[in-house]
Amino acid sequence: MTAPSTTAGPSALRRLARPLAALGAVALPGLYVSAVDPNAPGHYPTCPFLQATGWWCPGCGGLRCVHALSRGDLTTACHDNLLAVALFGVLGVLWAGWFWSALTGGRPPRIELSRSRLIGLGVLVLAFTVIRNLPGGAGLAPPLV
């Protein structure tokens, strides 16, 4: 006589492996940027877009933003790169949903990026880039180092 087969899903630890690995992949570089100040010259290379054009790219100030956030300075982080702060918030919420679904064995959240959403995102990034390079948008640009 054979025992009835029970179909048990993967263990909670196995389900949590991917969200925790993703957290580690983000946390380790974040810890480095927290320890090595991007505001001190010579620690990080200059942005090639900034060097070639004199314009701040959408990512310029991102390392300074992470450094400020690691110190709890939200005002400075928003000044250094407001778009990055918003992106980190969205990614944090998405990661929390992924972690929760892995913990409870539910379905992971899905992001549907339709054509119109991608175009809207591109327009947002382009507008942010242009505005932060205009004299009136200087508050959105990080300080020169």
N, C-alpha and C positions, 0 to 999 in steps of 0.2 A: 504494500500500500504506500502510495506517495503522499507527501504532505501537500496541502493546497498551497499554491503559490500566492504570495502576497506581493503586490506591486508597491513597494515603498519608494517614494521619490528620494532624491539625494538629500543627504543630511544638511542641517542648517549651516554648519561650518563650510561645507562644500558649496552651498548656494551663495554664501557670503564672500567666497574667495575673490570673485571678480570685482565687486564693489570695493572691497578692502584693498585689492591690488591697485585699482584706479586711484583710491585715496592716497596710497603710498606713493604712486607715481607723481602725484601732484604735491604731496606734502614734502617730499625730500628736496626738490628744487626750491620750494617755498621756504623751507628752513634755511637753505643756503642764502637765498636773497634776503631773508630776515637777518642773517648774521653778517653778510657782506654788503655794506651800505652802497647802493647805486648812486647816491648823491656825492660820494667821494670819487674824484676823477681817477681813471686808470684801472678800475676794477672790471668794467664791462666795455665791450666795443661800442662805438658810435653807430647809430642806425644808418645804414647805407642810403636809405631814402632821404633822411635829413641831411646827410653829408652831401649828397648829389644835388638836391633841390633847394635846401634851406627851409623846407616845409616839414612840419610834424606829420608823421604818418599816423594812422589810427592806433597803432601799438606803442608809439612813443610815450614814454612815461609809465609804461606798464610795470616795469621792474620797481620803479619808485613807488608806484601805487601798491604793489604787493608788500614792499618794505614798510610803508606807512600803515597798511592794514594789519600787518603783523605786530605793530606797536599800538594798535587801537586808535589810530589817528584817521578817522573817516573823512574829516574836512580836507586834509592834505591829500589823501588818497583820491578823493573826488576831483581835486584840483589837478593832480598829476595825470589822471586818465579816468574820466567819468564813465566812458564806455566800458572800460575794463571792470569797474566796480559793478556796473549793471550786469555785465556778463558773468562775473563771479557769483552774484546773487542768484541769477537764473540757473547757473550750473550747480550751485549748492542745493537749490530746491529740487532740481532733477536728480541729483545724486541721492538726496534723502529719500525720494520716491523709489529709486532703484534699490537702495539699501533696505527699505521697509518691505518692498515686494520680495526681495531675496530672503529676508528674515522670516516672513510669514508664508512663503511659498506661493505667493500670488504672481500674477502676470506683471512683468516689468513695464513701466510706462513707455509709450512710443511717442516719438516726435514726428509729426507729419509736416514736412517742409514742401508746401506746394510752390508752384512757380511764382504766384503772386507774393507769397511770404518771402521767398528768396529775393525777389526784386525789391520788396519793401526793406528787407535787411540791408541789401546793397545800397539803397538810397539813404538809409539811416547812417551807414558807415561813411559814405561819400559826403553827406551833409556835415557830419561830425568833423571829418577831416578838413573840409573847406572852412567851416566856422571857426575852428580852433586856430586857423592860420590867418584869420582876418584880425585887424586891430581891435574890433569890438569883442572878439572871442578869445582874447589873450588869457582870460581867466580859466579857459579850458586847456591851456597849453602848459606843460611842465616847465619848471625853471631850467635855464641853461646851466650846464655844469662845465 
